[in-house]
Amino acid sequence: MTQGLPGFSNPDDKGNWTGIDVDFCRAVAAAIFGDATKVKYSPLSAKDRFTALQSGGIDVLSRNTTWTMSRDTTLGFNFAGVMYYDGQGFLVRKSLNLKSVKDLAGASICVQTVTTNELNVGDYFRTNNLKYELIAFATIDETVKAYDSGRCDAFTSDQSQLYSVRLKLTNANDHVVLPEVISKEPLGPLVRHGDDQWFDLIKWTYFALLNAEELGVTSKNVDEMVNSQNPEIKRLLGSDGKFGEAVGVPNDWVVKIVKQVGNYGEIFDRNLGPATPLAINRGLNKLWTQGGLQYGMPVR
């Protein structure tokens, strides 16, 4: 988990975690144990997250982490899917009256270190022959405080994170997220190399959430859908075939996931959607049938 990012992974004052990354872990727990509450959450900084996974300190990293080639290969990880298609953006003060990222020429920019965001800023500004000053911090909280205090002109991160950060500022309405993005930031859960069955379970949990939404299976109707005669629904919910056994769990594993956690659309709306303080449009995270990129592989 992050150390606190509303909409993705964030604890309340009683230690109860919520967010899209949290709900993914809950879905995995529901699949394995039949109980979505059987999860131990470990808040990690961007700097410490990979070491924790490599050392076995955690079993899965579900923490708004970008899928890149080096992380997928040289660091020894497998990404299970893309829970959120994102892109890097910039948060600025409305008083600056900026319309484009290129208007940030000569600006000071706050960023969290050991992130793709730090590297992308350099690439973008050098490519466009723009001068800039980068001010890096170890944690997200330090970065937010620096920007809020006026230490830098802009804050850069994944756009989804910027909407969360904006809520934490002293005067949130004085700030705006610029519309442009300068990178691709596919965020998703990852596991260590070397345990193919575990990787399969994590990967197919992600696909199950998407397939459930596409087939209209929700937390409210899943008990009824178990009796569906639709072949795709029968395979997904375990009334036909032994697809759960293929990943080491009971064949009704998706029923348990959806009943306790919901499908992908329910998870998105609950944590990021129009009824939340973030009010993020699904955009690229719509299903492929609705013009988005989210696509669950077939259960067959």
Wavefront OBJ file of the C-alpha trace (Angstrom):
o trace
v 0.000 0.000 0.000
v 0.940 3.650 -0.245
v 1.381 5.613 2.953
v -1.884 7.387 2.195
v -3.413 8.128 -1.224
v -7.192 8.701 -1.260
v -8.976 6.602 -3.845
v -6.123 4.110 -4.149
v -4.935 3.090 -0.687
v -5.690 5.220 2.329
v -6.232 4.403 6.036
v -8.721 6.242 8.221
v -8.046 7.239 11.830
v -9.089 3.753 12.964
v -6.712 1.982 10.590
v -9.389 0.877 8.116
v -8.021 0.887 4.570
v -9.974 1.889 1.462
v -9.109 2.411 -2.200
v -8.954 0.650 -5.539
v -5.616 -1.003 -4.685
v -7.005 -2.077 -1.318
v -10.070 -3.601 -2.948
v -7.882 -5.616 -5.283
v -6.169 -7.184 -2.265
v -9.584 -7.822 -0.730
v -10.606 -9.602 -3.929
v -7.551 -11.871 -3.717
v -8.356 -12.669 -0.077
v -11.961 -13.485 -0.988
v -10.729 -15.850 -3.698
v -8.293 -17.688 -1.415
v -9.971 -17.638 1.990
v -13.565 -16.813 1.137
v -13.142 -13.751 3.364
v -12.167 -10.365 1.938
v -11.049 -9.103 5.346
v -8.130 -11.525 5.626
v -5.490 -9.097 4.397
v -2.489 -7.589 6.171
v -1.730 -4.133 4.772
v 1.831 -2.786 4.798
v 2.228 0.945 4.027
v 5.386 1.473 1.976
v 7.213 4.438 0.480
v 8.098 4.471 -3.211
v 11.702 3.837 -2.187
v 10.949 0.767 -0.053
v 8.179 -0.920 -2.053
v 10.349 -3.042 -4.355
v 12.717 -4.222 -1.624
v 9.736 -5.358 0.440
v 8.447 -7.471 -2.440
v 11.850 -8.871 -3.399
v 12.660 -9.874 0.184
v 9.351 -11.645 0.751
v 8.124 -9.055 3.223
v 4.900 -8.827 1.215
v 3.213 -11.263 -1.180
v 1.785 -8.789 -3.669
v 2.485 -5.110 -4.289
v -0.777 -3.301 -4.999
v 0.366 0.295 -4.755
v -0.207 2.588 -7.784
v 2.981 1.253 -9.384
v 3.781 1.792 -13.072
v 4.429 -1.249 -15.264
v 7.789 -0.674 -16.959
v 10.213 -2.943 -18.782
v 12.972 -2.708 -16.165
v 10.610 -3.492 -13.294
v 9.168 -6.421 -15.215
v 12.581 -7.879 -16.089
v 15.702 -6.810 -14.211
v 13.928 -6.332 -10.867
v 12.409 -9.793 -11.109
v 8.700 -8.966 -10.989
v 5.573 -9.980 -12.889
v 2.811 -7.424 -13.404
v -0.612 -9.046 -13.303
v -2.528 -6.385 -15.204
v -3.402 -2.705 -15.322
v -5.880 -1.711 -12.628
v -5.705 1.925 -13.717
v -4.490 3.461 -16.979
v -2.948 6.774 -16.011
v -0.605 9.450 -17.306
v 1.729 11.926 -15.646
v 0.391 15.428 -15.181
v 0.992 18.658 -13.277
v -0.813 20.406 -10.432
v -0.407 24.200 -10.398
v -1.870 27.271 -8.738
v -4.733 28.879 -10.630
v -3.175 32.278 -9.979
v -0.312 31.418 -12.346
v -2.856 31.221 -15.201
v -0.995 28.400 -16.940
v -2.650 26.688 -19.901
v -0.013 24.176 -20.970
v 2.844 22.159 -19.512
v 5.184 24.134 -21.751
v 4.172 27.260 -19.823
v 6.197 25.768 -16.945
v 9.472 26.761 -18.637
v 11.846 27.945 -15.908
v 9.577 26.676 -13.140
v 10.469 24.743 -10.009
v 8.755 21.353 -9.839
v 8.167 19.142 -6.794
v 8.329 15.374 -7.327
v 8.655 12.217 -5.259
v 11.989 10.491 -5.754
v 12.504 6.895 -7.011
v 9.458 7.153 -9.283
v 8.885 7.129 -13.028
v 7.576 10.679 -12.559
v 11.052 11.901 -11.622
v 12.537 10.420 -14.804
v 9.707 11.548 -17.081
v 10.044 15.206 -16.091
v 13.669 15.226 -17.189
v 12.843 13.520 -20.480
v 10.000 15.906 -21.278
v 11.752 19.163 -20.441
v 14.997 18.186 -22.186
v 13.115 17.029 -25.294
v 11.295 20.356 -25.452
v 14.418 22.414 -24.622
v 12.819 23.864 -21.506
v 14.687 24.912 -18.378
v 13.366 23.716 -15.028
v 14.359 23.087 -11.424
v 13.480 19.695 -9.965
v 12.998 19.452 -6.184
v 12.715 15.814 -5.070
v 11.445 14.388 -1.769
v 11.486 10.886 -0.311
v 7.792 10.625 0.587
v 4.521 11.807 -0.877
v 3.662 13.731 2.301
v 6.931 15.675 2.163
v 6.309 16.480 -1.497
v 2.766 17.685 -0.859
v 3.832 19.869 2.077
v 6.586 21.466 0.005
v 4.206 22.328 -2.813
v 1.494 23.564 -0.441
v 3.972 25.866 1.305
v 4.978 27.463 -1.995
v 8.418 25.913 -2.230
v 7.795 24.995 -5.873
v 5.615 26.221 -8.736
v 4.184 22.842 -9.708
v 3.659 19.340 -8.369
v 4.034 16.441 -10.802
v 2.764 12.892 -10.458
v 0.263 10.537 -12.053
v -2.874 12.547 -12.802
v -5.013 10.360 -10.559
v -2.634 11.051 -7.675
v -2.807 14.778 -8.332
v -6.571 14.753 -7.795
v -5.963 13.019 -4.462
v -3.176 15.421 -3.506
v -5.359 18.417 -4.334
v -7.810 17.350 -1.617
v -5.020 17.566 0.976
v -4.009 21.149 0.192
v -4.808 24.074 2.481
v -6.976 25.730 -0.182
v -7.823 23.010 -2.692
v -9.889 25.301 -4.930
v -6.848 27.499 -5.569
v -5.187 24.718 -7.562
v -5.873 22.997 -10.878
v -4.614 19.898 -12.688
v -3.407 20.795 -16.186
v -5.198 18.730 -18.868
v -2.059 17.424 -20.609
v -0.222 14.215 -19.770
v 3.440 13.627 -20.646
v 3.682 9.859 -20.222
v 1.925 6.514 -20.078
v 1.483 5.269 -16.512
v -0.172 1.825 -16.488
v -0.674 1.079 -12.783
v -1.186 -2.439 -11.508
v -0.375 -5.185 -8.995
v 2.856 -7.171 -9.188
v 4.428 -10.265 -7.682
v 7.885 -11.826 -7.519
v 9.216 -14.082 -10.258
v 9.306 -17.765 -9.393
v 5.771 -18.717 -8.325
v 3.678 -19.211 -11.428
v 0.561 -20.415 -9.614
v 0.523 -17.324 -7.400
v 1.049 -15.119 -10.445
v -1.825 -16.904 -12.225
v -4.164 -16.321 -9.290
v -3.331 -12.615 -9.053
v -3.644 -12.177 -12.824
v -6.957 -14.015 -13.104
v -8.402 -12.183 -10.111
v -7.873 -9.001 -12.117
v -9.487 -10.552 -15.199
v -12.378 -11.869 -13.090
v -13.234 -8.340 -11.923
v -13.365 -7.136 -15.530
v -15.260 -10.139 -16.876
v -17.840 -9.809 -14.121
v -18.516 -6.205 -15.072
v -18.689 -7.002 -18.786
v -21.174 -9.826 -18.164
v -23.310 -7.729 -15.827
v -22.470 -9.681 -12.677
v -22.583 -7.380 -9.642
v -22.446 -7.655 -5.869
v -26.234 -7.217 -5.820
v -27.174 -9.872 -8.378
v -24.378 -12.455 -8.173
v -26.525 -14.949 -6.247
v -29.111 -14.848 -9.031
v -26.475 -14.956 -11.763
v -25.202 -18.289 -10.436
v -28.300 -19.797 -12.052
v -27.728 -18.098 -15.407
v -27.747 -20.251 -18.528
v -25.261 -17.958 -20.275
v -22.200 -20.178 -20.950
v -19.726 -17.361 -20.217
v -21.360 -16.561 -16.892
v -21.520 -20.247 -15.967
v -17.782 -20.646 -16.550
v -16.948 -17.418 -14.692
v -19.044 -18.241 -11.631
v -18.028 -21.888 -11.433
v -21.206 -23.748 -12.349
v -19.486 -25.101 -15.463
v -15.887 -26.328 -15.551
v -13.137 -26.324 -12.951
v -11.480 -23.003 -13.616
v -11.046 -22.154 -9.941
v -9.099 -25.350 -9.375
v -6.785 -24.276 -12.192
v -5.535 -21.407 -10.013
v -5.680 -23.311 -6.731
v -8.974 -22.046 -5.296
v -12.592 -23.308 -5.107
v -14.557 -23.132 -8.348
v -16.957 -20.523 -6.910
v -14.076 -18.130 -6.210
v -15.464 -15.381 -8.460
v -18.824 -15.553 -6.674
v -17.007 -14.849 -3.411
v -15.011 -12.011 -4.960
v -17.963 -10.220 -6.507
v -20.301 -10.759 -3.556
v -17.827 -9.254 -1.084
v -15.904 -6.717 -3.181
v -17.884 -6.109 -6.381
v -16.823 -6.088 -10.021
v -14.273 -3.695 -11.526
v -16.858 -1.008 -12.252
v -18.226 -1.144 -8.719
v -14.707 -0.864 -7.299
v -13.888 2.103 -9.539
v -17.100 3.972 -8.758
v -16.835 3.354 -5.013
v -13.308 4.745 -4.777
v -12.787 7.143 -7.685
v -16.105 7.756 -9.416
v -18.510 10.701 -9.694
v -19.987 10.218 -6.214
v -16.567 10.454 -4.522
v -14.579 13.613 -3.663
v -12.166 12.733 -6.487
v -14.915 12.495 -9.140
v -12.585 10.976 -11.751
v -14.032 10.084 -15.150
v -13.276 6.477 -16.111
v -11.868 7.498 -19.486
v -9.373 4.868 -20.628
v -10.488 2.681 -17.732
v -13.868 2.006 -19.293
v -14.432 -1.486 -20.635
v -13.346 -2.106 -24.214
v -17.041 -2.383 -25.147
v -17.492 1.220 -23.996
v -14.467 2.723 -25.743
v -11.915 2.080 -22.999
v -8.874 -0.182 -22.641
v -10.017 -2.524 -19.871
v -10.343 -6.047 -21.199
v -10.644 -9.334 -19.306
v -9.219 -12.450 -20.942
v -11.827 -15.163 -21.634
v -12.547 -17.934 -19.144
v -12.521 -21.037 -21.318
l 1 2 3 4 5 6 7 8 9 10 11 12 13 14 15 16 17 18 19 20 21 22 23 24 25 26 27 28 29 30 31 32 33 34 35 36 37 38 39 40 41 42 43 44 45 46 47 48 49 50 51 52 53 54 55 56 57 58 59 60 61 62 63 64 65 66 67 68 69 70 71 72 73 74 75 76 77 78 79 80 81 82 83 84 85 86 87 88 89 90 91 92 93 94 95 96 97 98 99 100 101 102 103 104 105 106 107 108 109 110 111 112 113 114 115 116 117 118 119 120 121 122 123 124 125 126 127 128 129 130 131 132 133 134 135 136 137 138 139 140 141 142 143 144 145 146 147 148 149 150 151 152 153 154 155 156 157 158 159 160 161 162 163 164 165 166 167 168 169 170 171 172 173 174 175 176 177 178 179 180 181 182 183 184 185 186 187 188 189 190 191 192 193 194 195 196 197 198 199 200 201 202 203 204 205 206 207 208 209 210 211 212 213 214 215 216 217 218 219 220 221 222 223 224 225 226 227 228 229 230 231 232 233 234 235 236 237 238 239 240 241 242 243 244 245 246 247 248 249 250 251 252 253 254 255 256 257 258 259 260 261 262 263 264 265 266 267 268 269 270 271 272 273 274 275 276 277 278 279 280 281 282 283 284 285 286 287 288 289 290 291 292 293 294 295 296 297 298 299 300
